[in-house]
Amino acid sequence: MHVDKNMFPDEIQNIIGNMSVESDNVGRSGALVAFIGDELVLKRAEKGKLQNACRMQSFFHKNDLVPEVVFYDCADFDYLISRRAEGKSAIDEEYLKNPKRLAAALGEFLLRIHLIDPSECPVKNIMDNLCAQFDGSICKNQGLYRHITDYLQIKTIDDVKTAVQNARPYLQNDTVLHGDYCLPNIMLMDFKGKHVIDVGEGGAGDKHFDLFWGLWSLSYNLKTDAYREHFLSAYGKNRINEDMIFACGCLCAPI
């Protein structure tokens, strides 16, 4: 759908110039996502919503994992313009019809992300924030996300609370996370990780959080958990605690 560039501030209109603006979708948290010509992507969200995305994208760009940030402003809205990611999404049919290679590629790419030195990561202590969100959701006691609990084979909120309580002392903030490591956010070239997108949930946290979401997304998109071991083996099973993967899933289960 065509977007009228006059809805944007003058500085963004100058960047757009004569290029067309076509809306893609409404992203997470209601953000407008649009393509500017063939090279740029624009996001607009409520004020303050894209600040972490800009910080993490700039950090990941230094590590050759995301496209360059071209413009960021937080006046009436947050605006983030970046170059378009290279490669094809991991949900492309080319990849989905080769699930073993896909699962291995995703495991290898996640390890590459997790080996980045976290000392200069601009967003710290992700697990502290997630635990606080978990506690708030438990207090509201509105239920559980079925797509998570079905995958984890959890029946009650007490099971979730027990798993998180047992894991809390062992959660680390020592690894650079993507934060939403799901297939639509991963761009591949010939079964090799090229870029990631939507890094606004990223920061320094526990590696098992990304591992859970990678496994969940594989299962969701392939309609089977049969390729779990291909993913974990490519990442390196000696690096993984299966109980912590389960606990990080439980951390996300309450509504």
N, C-alpha and C positions, 0 to 999 in steps of 0.2 A: 504494500500500500504506500502510495506517495505521501510524503510529509512536507508540509509547507515550511520552507526554511525561515520564513519570517517569524515563526514562533520562537526562534532562538535569539540570544543576545547578538549584538553587532559583531563581537570578536569571533563568534562561531560562524556567523554568516560570511565573514571574510575568509575563514578557512574553507567553507563549503564552496564559495565562489559560484561557478556555473555547473558544479557537479550535482547530480540528482541525489535526493535523500529518500530512501525506501525503508519503511519500517519492517523489522524482522519479526519481533514479538514483544510481549511484555515480560521482562525477566523477573527474577526473584525480587521480592519486596516492591513489586510494581514498577520497576525501572523500565523506561522506554529504551528499546534497543533498535538501532537503525544503521543501515549501510550508507556511507557517503561515497558515491562513485564506486570504483572497484578496489580501492586501497584502504579506506578508513572505516572504522566502526565507532558509532557514537552511543553513549549511554547517558540517560538523564534520570535522576532519582531525587527523592526528597533530600533536603539539605543535610549534609553529614553522612549520607548513606554510602557514598562512593569513596570516602577518604581512605579507608583501609585498602580498597581495591587499587587505588592509585599508588599507595605506598608499596604494597606487595608486588604490583605489576612492575614498578620501577626496579625493585629489588630482583625479581625473577629475570627481568630483561638483562641485567648485568651478568646473569648466569646462562644467557642464551636459551631461555625457556619460554618466553612470551614475546609478543610484538612490543614495539616501542610505544610509550605514552607520548602523544603529540600535544595534548592540551588537557588541563584540569582547572576547573573553577568551581567555587562554592558560593555563588551570589544568591539568587532567588532559589535556584535548584543546584544540585551537584551535577556537573557536566564532565564527562570523561571521554576523550577521543583518543583512539589508538589505531595503529596500523592493523590490518587484518592478519589473522593467524595463517601460517603456512601449513599445508597438509590437508588431509581429509579426516573428518570426525571418526572416532572409533566405532560409531554406530552406523557407518557406511556399510552397505551390503557387501562390499569387497572384503571387509574385515569380519563381519558377522558370519559369513559362510566358511571362514577358516578359524574356528574358535580356539583351537590349540595354539596356533601362532599368535592369535590376538591376545589370549590370556598371558602368554609368555612375554609379549611385547609390553603389555601394561605393567607386569611385574618388574621388568627391567627398567622401564621408564620411571616408575615410582622410586626404585632404589636410587636412580640418578638424582632425583629431587631430594631424597632423604640424606644423601651424602654431601649436600651443600653445607658449608660452615654456617651454623646458626648465629654466630656471634654478632653479625651485622644485620640480622633480620629485624625489620622495623616494628614488627608486632610480636610482643612477648606473651608468655604465660597463657596460651590458648586454653589449656586444660582447666585452669582456674576459672575462666569465664564459662566454660562448658559445664563445670560442676555447679557453678552458681545458677545457671539456667536450669539444670537438672533439679536442683533443690526447689527452685521456684515452681517448676512444673509439678513436682511431687506434692507441694503444698496445695496447688490448685486441684490436683487429683481429678483431672478431666478425662483420663484414660490413656491408652497406649496407641502408637501408630501401628496399624495392623501389618503394613508392608514390612516393618522391621521385626515385629514379634513373630510373624509367621516364618520369616527367614531364620530367626534365632530359635524358633520352637519354644517360645516363652508364653506362658498362660496368664500369669498374674503380675500385678505391679509389685508384689512382695518379692517375687523372683528377681525383678529388675533392681530393686533397692538393695537386695542382698549382694548381687553381683557387683554393683557399683561400690557399695560400702567396703567390700573385701579388696577391691582393686585400688581404691583411692590412695593409699599410702605408696603405691608403686607407680602411679601416673607420673610421667616425666614431661618437661618442657624443653627438651634438648634436641629436637629434630625440626627442620623446616618442613612444614606441612602445606600441601595444596589447600586442604580444608574442605574440598568438595570433589574428591577424586572419583568422578563418575564418567562413564563412557562419553557422554555428549561433550564433556569438558576437555577431552584429550584428542589431540590432533596428531595423526600418524602419517609417515611417508614410507611406503613399502615395508610396513610392519615395524617401523622404528619410530620412537617418540620424537616429535619435532617441536610442538608447542603445546601449552595448556592455556585454557581461557577461564574466565570467571574465578579469579584468585582472591576475591574479596573476603573469603572466610579463612584465608591462610594465615600463617604465622608460626611461631615456635611452639611446638606441642609434642604429643606422644605419637610416635610413628604408627602405633596400632590403630589410631583413629582413621588415618588414610587407608590403612590395610583393610579395615572393616568396610569402608565405603567402596573400595575397589572390588572387593569380593561380592558385596551386595549388588553392585551395579552389574557385574558380570552375570550373576544369577538372574537378575531381573531382565536384562536384555537378551540373554540367551535362553531363558526359560528353563534353566537347569543349573545345578551346582556342580556338574561333572568336571568343570575345568578349574576348580579351586586349586588343585595341586599344581597345575601348570603355572598358575599365577604365583603361588607361594614359592615354588621351587626356583622360578626365575628371579624372584626377589632375593631369595636366600633363606631357607628354612632355619638355618642356624642363627638368624637374626631375630626370630619371631617367637613370641609367647602366645600360643593359641588362646589361653585364658584371658589375656589382655585384649585380644581382638574381640572376643565375646563381650567383655566388660565395656569396651568402647561402643559397641553396638547398643548395649543396654543403656548407656549414657544418653543416647539419642532417642530412646524409645518413648518416654512420656510426652504427651501432648501438652 
